[in-house]
């Protein structure tokens, strides 16, 4: 059974535009997904990346065009200038970490939680740093909303550990997928290649 380590930021628009494709691919191939939210700004700072607002105007303009085109192609609604971006992604990341650890005992769908949080930011103009928003997203994914209030220290430690692991494995953006600890794929536009790899074709 293949394992997919999924490194991502809860405020990444390209991660939002991946939709549920990763989970669908994993289900078709019997693969497991380990969700690893990371601090994208810290990752940029340590891997030579530049936050979007600090990029050259031409790069910022092209990024917007790409987001618009992908959203149109996938049929996903997107606000290219959301009211709460950037925001503090840590509280949402902690909730994802807590949900993944509670999933076996409590049920719930971690993939749905991640998508709920991303959609809240990029399509619903909600602030995913707010407890009420996080709790709504948890409940909608089948989790106890009180997970937002528990395991904060563990969440912070795991969030930091995820960043170190990401850097050690060559991750430099979001979304980033690594299959069986070896084969890396960067970006939602590489999900087709990820599936071809699982099929043994590349």
C-alpha positions as CSV (number, residue, x, y, z in Angstrom):
1,X,0.0,0.0,0.0
2,X,1.4,3.4,-1.0
3,X,1.8,6.2,1.5
4,X,1.4,9.8,0.4
5,X,2.9,12.5,2.7
6,X,0.9,15.6,1.9
7,X,2.7,18.8,2.8
8,X,0.5,21.9,2.5
9,X,-0.6,25.3,3.9
10,X,-4.2,25.8,4.9
11,X,-4.0,29.3,3.2
12,X,-2.5,28.2,-0.1
13,X,-4.8,29.0,-3.1
14,X,-3.2,26.3,-5.2
15,X,-3.8,23.8,-2.5
16,X,-7.5,24.9,-2.5
17,X,-7.7,24.4,-6.2
18,X,-6.6,20.8,-5.9
19,X,-10.0,20.1,-4.5
20,X,-10.6,16.5,-3.6
21,X,-8.4,15.0,-6.4
22,X,-5.7,13.7,-4.0
23,X,-8.2,11.8,-1.9
24,X,-9.9,10.4,-5.0
25,X,-6.5,9.2,-6.4
26,X,-5.6,7.7,-3.1
27,X,-9.0,5.9,-2.9
28,X,-8.5,4.4,-6.4
29,X,-5.1,3.0,-5.5
30,X,-5.6,2.0,-1.9
31,X,-3.0,4.6,-0.8
32,X,-2.9,6.3,2.6
33,X,-2.5,10.0,3.1
34,X,-0.6,11.6,6.0
35,X,-1.7,15.2,6.2
36,X,1.2,17.5,7.2
37,X,0.2,21.2,7.4
38,X,3.2,23.5,7.3
39,X,4.1,27.2,7.9
40,X,4.5,28.3,4.3
41,X,6.1,31.6,5.0
42,X,8.8,29.9,7.2
43,X,9.2,27.4,4.4
44,X,9.8,30.1,1.8
45,X,12.3,31.8,4.1
46,X,14.4,28.7,4.5
47,X,14.2,27.3,0.9
48,X,14.7,30.4,-1.2
49,X,11.1,31.2,-1.9
50,X,9.5,34.7,-1.9
51,X,6.1,35.4,-0.4
52,X,3.6,36.5,-3.1
53,X,3.4,40.2,-2.0
54,X,7.2,40.5,-2.3
55,X,7.4,39.1,-5.8
56,X,8.0,41.2,-8.9
57,X,4.8,42.7,-10.3
58,X,4.9,40.5,-13.4
59,X,5.1,37.4,-11.2
60,X,2.1,38.5,-9.1
61,X,0.1,39.3,-12.2
62,X,0.8,35.9,-13.7
63,X,0.0,34.1,-10.5
64,X,-3.5,35.7,-10.5
65,X,-4.0,34.7,-14.1
66,X,-3.1,31.1,-13.3
67,X,-5.4,31.0,-10.3
68,X,-8.3,32.4,-12.4
69,X,-7.7,29.9,-15.2
70,X,-7.4,26.9,-12.9
71,X,-10.6,27.9,-11.0
72,X,-12.4,28.2,-14.3
73,X,-11.2,24.9,-15.6
74,X,-12.0,23.0,-12.4
75,X,-15.3,24.8,-11.8
76,X,-14.2,25.9,-8.3
77,X,-15.3,29.3,-7.1
78,X,-12.5,31.6,-6.0
79,X,-12.0,35.1,-4.7
80,X,-8.7,36.3,-6.0
81,X,-8.5,38.9,-3.2
82,X,-10.0,37.2,-0.2
83,X,-10.9,39.4,2.8
84,X,-8.7,37.4,5.2
85,X,-5.5,36.6,3.3
86,X,-2.9,36.4,4.5
87,X,-4.1,35.3,8.0
88,X,-2.6,33.2,10.8
89,X,-2.8,29.6,9.5
90,X,-1.5,28.1,12.7
91,X,-4.9,27.6,14.5
92,X,-6.3,25.8,11.4
93,X,-3.2,23.7,11.2
94,X,-3.5,22.7,14.8
95,X,-7.1,21.6,14.3
96,X,-6.1,19.5,11.3
97,X,-3.3,17.9,13.4
98,X,-5.7,17.2,16.2
99,X,-8.4,15.8,13.9
100,X,-6.0,13.4,12.2
101,X,-5.0,12.0,15.6
102,X,-8.6,11.8,16.7
103,X,-9.9,10.2,13.5
104,X,-9.6,6.6,14.4
105,X,-11.4,7.0,17.7
106,X,-14.0,9.6,16.7
107,X,-14.4,9.2,12.9
108,X,-14.5,12.3,10.7
109,X,-12.9,13.1,7.4
110,X,-9.5,14.9,7.5
111,X,-9.5,15.5,3.8
112,X,-12.9,17.2,4.1
113,X,-11.7,19.3,7.0
114,X,-8.7,20.5,4.9
115,X,-11.0,21.4,2.0
116,X,-13.5,23.1,4.3
117,X,-10.8,25.4,5.7
118,X,-9.3,26.2,2.3
119,X,-12.8,26.9,0.9
120,X,-13.6,29.1,3.9
121,X,-10.6,31.3,3.0
122,X,-10.7,31.3,-0.8
123,X,-14.4,31.1,-1.6
124,X,-16.3,32.2,1.5
125,X,-14.3,35.2,2.8
126,X,-14.0,33.7,6.3
127,X,-11.0,34.0,8.6
128,X,-9.6,30.6,9.3
129,X,-7.7,32.0,12.3
130,X,-11.0,32.4,14.1
131,X,-12.2,29.7,16.5
132,X,-15.8,29.9,15.3
133,X,-14.8,29.3,11.7
134,X,-12.5,26.4,12.6
135,X,-15.2,24.8,14.7
136,X,-17.7,25.1,11.9
137,X,-15.2,23.4,9.5
138,X,-14.5,20.6,12.1
139,X,-18.2,19.9,12.6
140,X,-18.9,19.9,8.8
141,X,-16.2,17.3,8.4
142,X,-17.7,15.0,11.1
143,X,-15.4,16.0,14.0
144,X,-16.1,17.3,17.5
145,X,-15.7,21.1,17.3
146,X,-14.0,21.0,20.7
147,X,-10.9,19.7,19.0
148,X,-10.1,23.3,18.2
149,X,-9.6,23.9,21.9
150,X,-7.5,20.8,22.7
151,X,-4.0,19.6,22.0
152,X,-2.7,23.1,21.2
153,X,0.8,22.4,22.6
154,X,1.0,19.1,20.7
155,X,-0.3,20.9,17.6
156,X,2.3,23.6,17.8
157,X,5.1,21.0,18.2
158,X,3.8,18.9,15.3
159,X,3.4,21.9,13.1
160,X,7.0,22.8,13.8
161,X,8.2,19.2,13.2
162,X,6.3,19.1,9.9
163,X,8.2,22.1,8.7
164,X,11.6,20.5,9.6
165,X,10.5,17.3,8.0
166,X,9.4,19.1,4.9
167,X,12.7,20.9,4.5
168,X,14.7,17.7,5.1
169,X,12.7,16.0,2.3
170,X,13.1,18.8,-0.3
171,X,9.7,20.4,0.0
172,X,9.6,24.1,-1.1
173,X,5.9,24.9,-1.8
174,X,2.3,24.0,-1.3
175,X,0.8,21.6,-2.2
176,X,3.6,19.1,-2.2
177,X,3.2,15.3,-2.3
178,X,5.8,12.7,-1.6
179,X,5.0,9.0,-2.4
180,X,6.6,6.4,-0.2
181,X,9.1,8.8,1.1
182,X,10.9,9.0,-2.2
183,X,9.0,10.4,-5.2
184,X,8.1,14.1,-5.0
185,X,5.4,16.0,-6.8
186,X,5.0,19.8,-6.4
187,X,1.7,21.5,-7.2
188,X,-1.9,20.6,-7.8
189,X,-1.1,20.4,-11.5
190,X,1.1,17.3,-10.9
191,X,-1.6,15.2,-9.5
192,X,-2.0,13.4,-12.8
193,X,1.7,12.5,-12.7
194,X,1.3,11.3,-9.1
195,X,-1.5,8.9,-10.3
196,X,0.6,7.7,-13.2
197,X,3.4,7.0,-10.8
198,X,1.0,4.9,-8.6
199,X,0.0,3.1,-11.8
200,X,3.6,2.3,-12.4
201,X,3.7,4.2,-15.7
202,X,6.2,6.9,-14.8
